[in-house]
């Protein structure tokens, strides 16, 4: 194995870590942006919203490009846009320019499918599976670590310092991608379904914007109802278009595979739960003691409470081969989901000290380490090589929708437990968020039990996929042609 081949795994992890930092850098800066730019908190919130919107739109597009020979150029161009976005945000004189920079950084959230597709393409099978698991967990762990780091950078170097940090990490990742990541082994020149991509993008923007702004505008406001209705119509039209397209942005027929369906459904549910827990815990620990609960923590200290999640999630993910051998692949996703549920119940019952917060996050990290490591692997083991990027791109979209829903649901519950004119919500609001998230995890565990017992061999996946879909038109015929002598 050459040095370049040995460096591929660490470089892909570095890319993931830089993208995770970008996804988390906005939240601790909201109050600073509001004060320095003289805007409302709801206006500052757009620095978070726009990143998720762009990431959701670009993930399936870049994922599709990752299935062809355009993967390496797409990664390089994507990381270049992300780096420039960090510079723009750091130098921004106004909120509007920060939003532009954050939108550019949002492109990075769509690069994850490319990194996973590169691992599958250029590594031996077992090493590829473990690397993909690590990449998925690194995204979760890096996001958690990003909270205190970005808060600390803002405290020491000001608002621009946090954005400069994201620019520096992304430029390092860009250089490593140029030096290490090889071209795709496939010679296929993927043709992007532009009408399908535009329709999907419009539908996702309407959906995520409707969910994200519902708290500020009201769930029954005409604007929110119009956005959600428009999203339903656009995404329904997109589904019918994709089923008829010769080269769809996302091959929706792959969802018929039980493992692919289960991974995506669990990703949605666990994305909801993760952001419900994050919202509840971070708000709880920052609540002044005068409210009768909370620890009056600063933004940086609140971020540090999430660090145990990063430590335990990465540790557990590295134990995945041993856990699979002793517990069985079928059991890991339900076990991880139930572990996250237990963490929510624990903090709902015991939340009087900081150590209980740290313990809850550590337990959550164990669950996320199992689930985040397993879900992408289920997809990769169940789809043909030439559909890896597309399938993982759709998986990313599902996670983004879940995270947006989780944040919105937590905000809705907490707002419902805040008396008119009260400075702080009632403690029962946070407890209900935690118990509701735990209940969703139990549902995910039950659903995950429907998984096939063992992943099938990749050659069987390719052959079965081609034969099964031969009657479906051009998509199936492409699979047969790939196997022709």
N, C-alpha and C positions, 0 to 999 in steps of 0.2 A: 504494500500500500504506500503510495507516494505521500509526501507532506501535504500536498494540496487536498488529497482525498481524506487524510486524517483531520485537516483543518475545517472540512466542510461542516461537520456537526457543530463545533463551537461557533463558527461564523453564523450559521442559521439561528443558533440560540442568541447570539449578540443582536442579530436583526430583530428577533422577537422581543428581546429586552428593551431595545430602543423604541419599538412600537408600543410596548406596554407603558413605558414612561410617557409617551405622547398621549395615550388614552387617559392617563390619570392626572396629567399636569394641570388640567383646567380647574378641577373642583376646589382645591385649596386656595385658588387665586381669585375666587368670585368676589369676595368682600373687598380685596385690594383693587380689583378692576373697577368695582362700583365707586370706591372712594376717589381713586386717582383720575378716572375718566368722567366722574360726575354723572353717572348713569344709575338707573335702578338695578336692583339685583336681578329682576326678571330680564332686563336687557343684557346684563353681563352673562346670564345663563346661556345666551346664544353662542358663547365661545365653547360650550360643551355640546350644545345641540347640533351645531353645524358639523362638528367632527364626526359624530355618530351618523348623521345623514349622509355625508360624503363616503364614509367607510362602508355603510350599507349598500350604497349604489355601486361603488367600485369593486367590492368583494366578488360578486358573481362575474363581472366583466374581466377582471384580472385573473380570476380563477379559470375562466374559459380560455384566455390567452395562455395560461400556464400549461394547458394540455397540448400545446403545439411548440414549434421551435421558437416562438416569441417569448418564452418564459424569462430567459436571462435579460433581454432588452427591457421587458416589462418591469422586472425587479429593479434594474438600474435606473430607469426613468422614474419609476415610482419613488424610490429612495431619494432621488435628486429633487423631486417635487416636495417631498417631506422635509428635506434639509432646508430648501429655500423657504418653505412655510415657517419653519422655526426662526429663521433670520427675519422674515417679514414681521412676525409677531413680536420679536424682541425689539425691533426698531420702530414699531407702530406708534404713531402720535395720537391715535384715536381708536375708539372701540371698533369702528367699521374696518379699519386696517387689521386689527387683531383678529377679527372674524375671518377676514380673507386668509390670513396666515394659518389660522386654525383649520379652515376648510382645506387648504393645501396639505396640512399635516394629516387630515382625515383620510387622504389617499393611502397612507401607510397602513390603516386598519384593513385594507383590502389586499395587502401583500402576504398575509399569513398563508392563504392557500398556495401561493407560489412557493413559499419556503417548504411547506409540507410536500408538495409535488416534487420539488427538487430532491428532498430526502428520499422519497420513494424511487425516484429515477436513478439516482447515482450511488445508492448504498446497497449493500447486501440486505436481503429481506428482513432478517431479524434485527439488524442494526437500524434499518430504516424504521421499523415499527417502534423501537424504543426511542429513537430520535423524535419521531412524530409525537409520541406521548409526552416527551420532555418539552417540545415546542408548545404544545397545548397548555401544559401546566405552567410553563414559563410566562405565558401571556397573563394568566391569572395571578401568579406570584409577583410578576413585575408590576402589574397594576397596583397591587397592595403596597409594595415597597415604594412605588412612585408617589403615593400620598404624602408621607413624611418628608421624602427627599425634596419634592417640589415646594412643600411648605417651608422647609429649612432654607432652600435657595432664595425663596422670596423674602424671608426674614433677614437674611444676611446681605443679599445683593439687590434686593428690590424685585419688582415685577419682571423687568427685562431679564434678570438673572435666571429665572426658572425657564424662560423660553430659550435663552442661550444654551442652557444645559441640554435641552431637547435637541437643539440644532447640532451641538457638538457630538452627542451620542449617535445621531442619525448620520452625520457625515463620516464618522468612524465606521459605522455599519456599511455605508455606501462604498467606502474604499475597500473594505474586506470582501464585499460582494463582487466588485470588479476584479479583484485579485484571485479569488478562490472559487466562486460558483461557476461551474462549467456550463457550456451550452446544453440545451436539451438533447437527449439522445434520439428523440423522434424527429423525423424530417417533415412531418405533417405541418402544413401551413393553415392553421385554424382560421376560418372565416367567421368573423363576429356577426351575429344576428343583430344588426343595428336597430331595426324597429322593435325587436323584442327587448333589447337592452334599454331603449328609451322608455318603453311602456313599463318595464319593471322598475326603472328608476323613478318615474313619475308616481307609480303606485306606492313605492316604499317611502318616498318623501312625504306624500300625503298621509300615509299611515303613521309614520314616526313623528311627523310634525303635529298631527292631531293628538297623539298620545302625549307628547312632550309638553304641549301648550294647554292641555285640558285643565290643569290645575289653575293656571293664570287666567284663562278665558272662561272656564266653566264647561263642564261636560255637556251641558244642554244648550250651549251657545250656538247660534247659527253657523259660525265659522268652523267650530269643531265638528259639528254634525255634517257640514258640507265636506270637510277634509276626510272624515272617516267613510262617508258614503262614496266619495270619489275614489278613495283607496280601494274599497271593496269592488267597485266597478272596474277600475283599471287592472287590478290584480286578477280578477276573474277573466277579463279579456286576455290578459297575458298568458294565463294557463292554457286557454284554448289555442292561442297563437303558438305557444311553445310545443304543444302536442302535435302540431301540424308542420312545424319547421324542420327542414332537413338537417340543419346544424343549430340547434337551440342553444341559448345562453346557458340554460340549465336543463339537463335531460331529466324531466320529471318522472319518466318511467322507472328511474332508478329507485324512487321512493317505494316501489312495490316490494323491494327486498326487505324482509322483516328487520334485519340489523340496521339498514340505512334509515328506515322509518323510525325505529326505536331510538337511534342515536339523535335524530333531529327533534323528535318530540321531547326527549329528556333534556336536550340542550336548551330548548325553549323554556321548559319548566324550571330547570336549575338556573338559567339566566334570570328568570323572574325572582327566584328565591335569593340568589346572590345579591341582587341590588336591593331587595327588600331588607335583607340583613345589613348590608352596608349602610343604607339610609338610616335605618333604625339605630344601629350602634353608634355611628359617627355623630348623629344628632343627639343621642342620649348622653354620651360622655361629655359633650360640649355644653349641655344644659347647666345653668348655674345651680348651686346647691340650694339656693333659696326656693327653688321650685319643689323641693321635697325629695328630689332624686337627682341623679347626674353628678358629674365630678368637676364641672367648670373647666374642662380641659381646653387648651389652645388648639388651633387647627393642626399644628405640628405634633402635639402630644396625642391628639385624636388619631392622627395618621400612624403614629408609632404603635397604637393599639392593634393595628391591622398586621403588623410585621409577623407575629407568630403564624398567621395564615400562610405567609410566603414560605416560612421555614418548614412547616410540617407538610405543605402541599408538595414542595420539591423533594423532600425526603421520602415521602410515600411513593411518589412517582418513580424514583430510582429503585424502589423495591418491587416494582410491578412484575418483573419476571418471576421473582420468588413467590409473590402473592398469587400470581396466576397458577403457578405449579401446585401450590398448597390449597388454594381456595377455589380454583377453577375460574375460567374467564367469564362463565355465565353469572357468577355470584358477585363480581366486583362492582358493577354498576348499581345493582340494588343495594349492596352493602354501603357503598359510598353515599348514596341518596339517603339512606336511613341514618348514617353518621351525621350528615348535615342537619337532618331533622332533629336528632338528639341535641346538637349544639344549640339550635333555636329554642328548644324546650328548656334546656339548662339555663340559658340567659333570661328566659321569660320568668323562671322561678327564682333564680339567684342573680341579682345584679346590684349588690350593695357595695362592692369593692372593685378596684381596678383589676385585681388579679382574676376575678371572675370574668371580666371582659376579655382579658388575655387568654384565659382558658377556653372561653367560647370560640374565639377566633382560631385558636390552635386546633380545636376539634373540627371546626368548619374546614380548615385547611386539609385535614386528613381526608374528609369526604370529597373535597374538590380535587385533591391529588389523585384520588381513585377515579372519579367520574370524568374529569377533564382529560386524564391520560387515556381512558378507555374509549371514549366516544369517537374521536377522529380515527382511531385504529379500527373500530368496527366498520366505519365507512370505507376506509382504504382497503381493508381486506375483502370488501363485498362488492366493489365496483371495478370495471376494467381499467387498465392503466391509462387509456386515453380519455377517461372521464374523471380522473382523480381531482384535478384542479377545479373543475366545474362543480363536482359534488361537495368539495370542501368549501367552495365559495358560497354555495347555498347554505351549508352548515353555519358559516359565519353570519349570514343574513339572519338566520333563525335566532342565533344568539343575540344579535343586536336588538331584534324585536323583543326578545325576552327581557333584556336589560332595561329597555325603555318602559316596558309594561311594569316591571318590578319597581322602578323608581316612581312611576305614576301611581301604582296601587298603594305603595307605602305612604306617599304624600297624601293620597285621598283618605286613607285610614287615620293618619295622624291629624289631618285637618278636621276630620269628623269628631275627634276627641279633643278639640281645642275650643274652649268656651269663648263666646263673643267677648272681645275686649281683653282676653287673657294674654299674658306675655308668653306663656309656655303651654304646650299641650299637656293633657293629663297623662300620668304614667301608664294608664291602662291602654292608651293608644299604641305605645311602643310594644307592650306585651302582646296585643292583638296582632300586630305586624309579624312578630316573631312566631307566634303560634300558627298564623295563616301560612307563613313560609314553610314551617315544619310540615304542615298538612300537605302542601304541594309536593314536598320531597317524598312523602309517603306514597302519594299518587305516582310519582316518577319511579319509585322502587317497584311498585306493583306492575307498572307498564313495562319496566325493564325486564321483568321476569319472563316476558314473551320472547326473549332473544333466543336465537339458535344456540345449541350447546357449544359448538366449536366453530371458529372461522374456517372457511373452505380454502383450498389451495388456489392461488391466483390463476393458474392455467385453467382450472375448472371454471373459475369466475368468468374468464374471457370467453371460453367455449360455450358455456351455458348462456351467457348474455347474447352472444351472436345468434345461436340457434333459436332462443326464445323470442328474439325480436326480429327475426328474418322477415316475418310477415308484416312488420309494422312500417315498411317503406324504407326510405334512404338511410335512416339511422341504423336500422338492423342490418342493412346490406353493407354498411361500412364495417360493422363488426365482422361479417363473414369475409369481406375482402382482406381485412387485416390478418386473417388466418389462412388465406390462400397460399399455396406453395409458390 
